[in-house]
Amino acid sequence: MGIYGALSSAVTGLRAQSHALENISGNIANSQTTGYKRMETSFVDLIPDAPLKAQVPGAVLAQSRGTNNIQGDIQTSSNETFIALNTNGFFVVEPKVGQSDGNSVFAGSNYFTRRGDFEIDKDGLLVNGAGYYLKGLPIDPATGNISGSVPSVIKLSNAFLPANVTKTINYQANLPQLPKTANYRRLFRTAKCCSRGRSRTCRARRRCPTAPAPTS
């Protein structure tokens, strides 16, 4: 192996390490990005596949590997429209391509993401922080079952729900054994209320009469 081959092997190694550092810096920069998955680096050694009469220098190749299928950390949020996936799967989303007469226009293409910071826009559509709109399968309002197999953009209705007359109320309560009102005075019986040993009824917090002192 000549001087050129030695330098070529060193340069490929530096290039591979530079690629790995780029992935590391990108992971650090997006550590607070919702739904971001880290990029890992795989190194491949390039060697001759057949024996040669002269020594051939090897090389190193770096390749990026995504981790989209790995579960990330789930954080709590006060926003009721935020969604998180704790299993394998993706949200079906679609970007908006334009507007027509004030309505959003979509091309009908499907994209997949795990970013679930969806919020309701002015049109009642759920859009995440990256600008992609959530899609879902249509549901029959009468039966509540899925009525189609082609996902469409979900639109929430801002209309008020129709009022219904209340016919039945189920009410449960715990009542005390005795009604302790302002005039309630508890009575109890005792067999030895007084020192005389006679059975009588005494009121609560009432002191028993004092027995006469014995005379000599």
C-alpha positions in Angstrom: 0.0 0.0 0.0 1.5 3.3 -1.0 1.3 6.7 0.5 -1.9 7.6 -1.5 -3.7 4.5 -0.2 -2.7 5.3 3.4 -4.0 8.8 3.1 -7.2 7.6 1.4 -8.0 5.2 4.3 -7.5 8.0 6.9 -9.7 10.4 4.9 -12.6 8.0 4.7 -12.3 7.4 8.5 -12.4 11.2 9.1 -15.3 11.6 6.8 -17.3 8.8 8.6 -16.6 10.3 12.0 -17.7 13.7 10.7 -21.0 12.2 9.5 -21.5 10.7 13.0 -20.9 14.1 14.6 -23.5 15.6 12.3 -26.1 13.2 13.5 -25.2 13.8 17.2 -25.4 17.5 16.8 -28.8 17.2 15.1 -30.1 15.0 18.0 -29.0 17.6 20.5 -30.5 20.5 18.5 -33.9 18.6 18.3 -33.9 17.3 21.9 -37.0 19.5 22.7 -38.7 19.0 19.3 -42.1 17.2 19.7 -42.1 13.8 18.0 -38.4 13.9 17.0 -36.6 10.6 16.9 -32.8 10.4 17.2 -30.6 9.5 14.2 -28.0 6.8 14.8 -24.9 6.1 12.8 -23.8 2.7 11.4 -20.2 2.2 10.2 -19.4 -0.2 7.4 -15.9 -1.4 6.6 -15.1 -1.6 2.9 -12.5 -4.3 2.1 -11.6 -6.0 -1.2 -13.9 -9.0 -2.0 -11.2 -10.9 -3.9 -7.5 -11.7 -3.2 -5.2 -9.4 -5.1 -1.4 -9.5 -5.7 -0.9 -6.0 -4.2 -2.3 -4.7 -0.9 -5.4 -2.6 -1.5 -6.3 0.0 1.2 -9.7 -0.4 2.9 -12.2 2.3 3.7 -15.0 3.2 6.1 -18.5 4.2 5.2 -21.0 5.9 7.6 -24.7 5.5 7.1 -27.6 7.1 9.1 -30.3 5.0 10.6 -33.6 6.3 11.8 -35.3 5.2 15.0 -38.9 6.0 14.1 -40.2 2.7 15.5 -38.7 3.3 19.0 -41.1 4.6 21.7 -40.2 8.1 23.0 -41.0 9.8 26.2 -44.6 10.8 26.9 -45.2 14.1 28.6 -48.3 15.4 30.3 -50.1 18.4 28.8 -53.1 20.5 29.7 -54.2 20.7 26.1 -57.1 18.3 25.5 -56.3 17.8 21.8 -52.7 16.6 22.3 -52.4 12.8 21.5 -49.6 10.4 22.2 -49.0 6.9 21.0 -47.6 4.3 23.4 -47.5 1.5 20.9 -46.2 0.9 17.4 -48.0 3.0 14.9 -48.3 6.4 13.3 -50.8 9.2 12.8 -52.1 9.6 9.3 -51.7 13.3 8.3 -51.7 15.5 5.3 -50.3 18.9 4.5 -52.5 21.7 3.2 -51.7 22.7 -0.4 -53.8 25.9 -0.6 -57.1 27.6 0.0 -60.2 28.0 -2.2 -63.0 30.4 -1.1 -61.7 30.4 2.4 -61.6 26.6 2.7 -58.5 24.5 3.0 -57.5 22.4 0.0 -55.8 19.0 0.3 -54.2 16.9 -2.3 -55.3 13.5 -0.8 -51.9 12.2 -0.1 -51.1 10.3 3.2 -48.1 11.0 5.4 -47.2 9.3 8.7 -45.9 10.9 11.9 -45.8 10.3 15.6 -46.0 14.0 16.4 -49.3 14.5 18.3 -49.3 18.1 19.4 -52.6 18.8 17.5 -54.5 22.0 17.9 -57.8 23.2 16.5 -57.4 25.9 13.8 -60.0 28.4 12.7 -61.7 25.9 10.4 -62.1 23.2 13.1 -59.3 21.1 11.7 -56.6 19.4 13.9 -53.1 20.5 12.9 -49.9 19.7 14.6 -46.8 21.9 15.2 -45.3 20.8 11.8 -48.4 22.0 9.8 -49.8 18.5 9.1 -53.5 17.9 9.5 -54.8 14.8 11.2 -56.8 12.3 9.2 -59.1 9.4 10.2 -61.7 7.0 8.9 -65.4 8.1 8.7 -67.8 6.9 11.3 -71.5 6.3 10.9 -73.2 8.7 13.4 -76.2 6.4 13.8 -74.3 3.2 14.7 -70.9 4.5 15.7 -69.2 2.0 13.4 -66.5 2.7 10.8 -68.2 3.3 7.5 -65.2 3.6 5.1 -61.7 2.6 4.5 -60.2 5.8 3.0 -58.9 8.3 5.6 -60.0 11.9 5.3 -59.1 15.1 7.2 -60.9 15.2 10.5 -63.1 18.3 11.0 -64.6 19.2 14.4 -68.0 20.8 14.5 -68.3 24.1 16.5 -72.1 23.9 16.5 -74.0 23.6 19.8 -75.4 20.2 20.7 -79.2 20.0 20.6 -80.9 20.2 23.9 -82.7 17.2 25.3 -85.4 17.0 28.0 -84.2 15.4 31.2 -86.6 12.6 32.1 -84.9 10.5 34.8 -82.3 11.4 37.4 -80.5 8.8 39.5 -79.6 10.3 42.8 -77.8 8.6 45.7 -76.9 10.0 49.1 -75.7 8.9 52.5 -78.0 10.0 55.4 -76.9 10.1 59.1 -78.5 7.7 61.6 -79.7 10.5 63.7 -80.6 14.0 62.5 -78.2 16.3 64.3 -80.0 19.6 64.2 -79.4 22.7 66.3 -82.0 21.4 68.9 -80.5 17.9 69.0 -79.6 16.7 72.5 -78.2 13.2 72.8 -79.6 10.9 75.5 -78.1 7.7 76.7 -78.8 5.1 79.4 -76.4 3.9 82.0 -76.7 1.5 84.9 -74.2 3.4 87.1 -74.7 7.0 86.4 -74.8 8.0 90.0 -72.9 6.8 93.0 -76.2 5.4 94.4 -76.1 2.6 91.9 -79.6 3.2 90.7 -80.5 3.0 87.0 -81.7 6.2 85.5 -81.5 8.3 82.3 -78.9 11.1 82.2 -78.4 13.8 79.6 -75.0 14.2 77.9 -72.6 16.4 79.9 -74.9 16.4 82.9 -73.2 15.8 86.2 -74.8 13.3 88.6 -76.1 14.6 91.9 -73.7 14.3 94.7 -74.5 11.7 97.3 -74.8 12.9 101.0 -71.7 12.5 103.1 -71.9 9.6 105.6 -72.4 10.6 109.3 -70.6 9.1 112.2 
